Amino acid sequence: MEPLITANYHTHSKYCRHASGETEDYANAAVEAGLSTLGFSDHTPYPFPDGYYSNFRMFPGEMKDYIADVLRCKERFSDKLDIRLGYEVEYYPRHFGALVKTLAASGCDYLILGQHFTKNEYDGEYSGDMSDSVQKLKTYVDQVSEALETGLFSCLCHPELIHFAGPDEIYEEQMTRLVETAVKTDTPLEINLRGLKFHAQYPDELFMDIAAPLGAEFIIGVDAHDPRDLLPGKEYEQALELAKKHGLCLIDRMNLKKPVV
């Protein structure tokens, strides 16, 4: 049986503190699933001030271990998988410049954008909390758009993480801006399988109807938090059905944008 997808760039591991499994476990599962490319993209450490720490990312001191694990895995599975080193990153304007210098120096292959908080996290709001605040929606779109304009991100994952409960016409107006920026910056949008698995507010069909006529490209992202997530399941089929239903331009591979300073 042919695999439904051949590449996944959205993979977590034990380093993010809310996923389980060693990098090698994910590589073995990827081989079993028939993937040819596996990108690791654990949540990046962030140089927050005053000792602030968010509990869904690795500590800065663990970054060397993460890199070593991925590179060791890359070597061991070189005859079976093209393994890439990446990070899932939020765009926090106050600290992003310092972070990019660190990530570029780490030799990573790519970054994906996952905007879990607005502003700078410690002074912002969680994007996924339901809200009818137009200002929160606008802030999210402004921040994501500014991030994409840097040209450093290879994909925008779960773009519909923002959980807006207000009028559809406002959502359409603001998310049109986001999609237009994604198209302009050649940034694919993700159909997130974890959202399908847990019946989250994403993937969102209204968002797909906004994005399709604007020429946006979509890519399936497993958002794996357990090695078994990489194995074929109903979420893969659901994602393909959504893409067909909404006439999405579906791609299988990302153009990896290596971060530079």
N, C-alpha and C positions, 0 to 999 in steps of 0.2 A: 504493500500500500504506500503510495506516495505521501510524504508529509504535507500537511496543509500549509505550513510556512517552512522556510528553510533557514531563516535568520531571526534571532531575537536579541535585541539590544537593551532590554529593560529587565535586568536580573539583579536581585539583592542577595545577601548572604548574612551570616551571623554578625557581621560588623555593624549593621544598622540597628541592632538591638530589638528589632521587631520581626526578624526573619530567622529561619533556622537552616542549618546545613553548612557544610564546608564548600569551598569553591569546587573541589574535586567532585563532590556529590552532584552539583549542578551540571558539571561537564559530562559526567556519566549519564545523567538523565537526558541531556541534550543529544548525546550520541544515540541513546535508545529511541528518542523521539524522531530521529532522522534529520536533525538540524545540521547545517554545515558551518554556520557562524553563530557564535555565542558571545555577546557583549556583557560584561559585568559593569553595573552602574550603581554601586552602593551610594547611599546618601553621604555627600561630602562633609568632612569636618568644616567648621566655619570659624574664622577668627573673631568671635564675639568679644565685646569688652566686659570687664569687671566680673570675669568668671561665669558669665551666663552660659548655660548649656541646655540644648534641647535634646530630649531623650529619644530621638529617632535617627541619630546619626553617629558615626564613629567619632571617637576622641581624636584630636590632632596627632597624639602620640601613636595611634594605631595605624596611621596611614602607611607607614613603611611596611608593616605586616600585611596589610591589604594588597599593596603593590606586589610584594614578594609572593604571596599566595597565588595571585592571578598569573604572574609571569611563570611561576613554577608549573601551574596548570597548563599554561600555553605551551610550554615545552613538552610536557608529558603527553598531551593530546594533539601534538602538531600534525600527526598523520591522519587524524580524524576530524578535527575542528579548527576553524579559524577563530581563535579567542582574542577578544579585544578588551583593553583596559579603559573603563570610563567611569563617570560619576553622574549621579542625578543631583542637580544643583538648583537652588532657589536664587532668584535675583534680588539681593538685598543691597540697594544702592550704596549705602554707607560703607559697606565692607567688601563689595564685589571686586574692586580693583586689587586689593591685597590677596583675595582668594585666588583670582585668576593667575597671579604670579606664581603662587604655590602650585597650582594644578599644572600650569605649563611646564614648570621645572620638574614635575613628577614624571613627565614623558607619557602622559595619558593620550589615548587615541581620540576621545570624543567626550562631549558633555551633552546631557539631555536636560531640558528645563522642566521642572515640576514645581509650580509656584504654590506651595502649601500655605504660605502666610503672605499677607500684604505688608507693606512698609519694610521694617527690618526685623520681623518676627517678634522680638521682645517688646516692640511698641506698636505691633499691628494686630490683625485678627486672623484666625484660621480660615482659610478660603472655603473649606468644605462645610462650615456651619451654615445652616439655612438662614437666609436673611432677605428681607425685601428692601434693603438699603441700596438705593441707586448709587450713592457715593462709594460704597464698598465695591460694587460691581465695576464702576468706572476706574477706581484705583487699581483693581486687579488687572483690567484690560490695559490701562496705562503702563503698569509695571511689566506685564508680560510683553507688550509691544516694544517697550524700551529695551528689554532683555534681548528680544529677537533682532533688534536693530544693531546689536553689537556684532552680529555675524558669528558668534562663538558657539551657537547651539545647533546640534544636528537633528533635533526633534523636539517638539513640544508634547510632552506626555500629559495624559488626562486633561486636555484643555478645558473641559467642562467641570473641573473640580469645583469651581466657583458655583455655589448653590444658591442661585437667585430665585426668590419666591415672588417677585413682582411681576408686572405686566409683560407679556411676551414681546410686545413691540419695543420695549426698552431693552430687553435681552437681545433681540435681533439687532437693534441699532448698535449696541456696544460690541457684541460678538462679531458683527460684520467688520468692525475696525480691527479686531484681533486677527481674523482670518485674512483680511487684506494685507496685513503686515507679514503674516506667515507666508503668503504667496509671494510677496515682494522680496522676502529674504530667503526664499527657497527652503523653507522649513516644513517638513512633513508634520502632520497632526496624527496623534495616536488614537487608535481604537483599543482601549485598555481592557484586557481580559479579566483582570482582577475586579474591576468595576462590575462586569457582567456576572462574575462568580458570586459576588456579595450584594448584588442588586442595588448598587450605589446610584447616585444621580448621574453618573457617567458610565458608559457612553450615552449621549443624549441625541435623540432623533431630530429634535428641532435644530440643534446645532449642526447636524449633518445636512439638513435641508438648507441651512444658511451657507454652509461651506462648499457644497457640491457645485453650484452654479458659478462660484467665484474661482473655480479651478484649483482648489486646494488638493494636495496629495495627502493620502492617509497611509499609515503603516500599522500593522497589528503589533502590539506590545504585550507580552505576557505579564509583566510586572510580577515576576516570580518571587515569592517569599518562602517557598519550600521547593526542593528539587522536583517533587512530583507535579508541581504546577506546569512544568515544561512538557509533560506528557500529553498527548492528544486527548481532548475532552470536548464536552458539548459547547464550551465557550468559544473554541475555535470556529465551530460550525456557525454559531450565532453571529460572530463577527463577520464572517463571510456573507451570511444572509443579509445583515444590515448594510454592508457595502453594496451588495447587489440591489437591494430595495431602494437605496437612496442615490444610486448612480455615482458612487464615490470612485475617484481615481486611486486605486489601491496599488501600492508598490511593495516590494518584498525586501528591498535593500536600501539602506540610507547612505547618502554621501557624507562620510564622516569628516567633520570639520575639527581638525586638531587645534586645540587652544594655543594661542600665541600671545605674547605681550608686546 
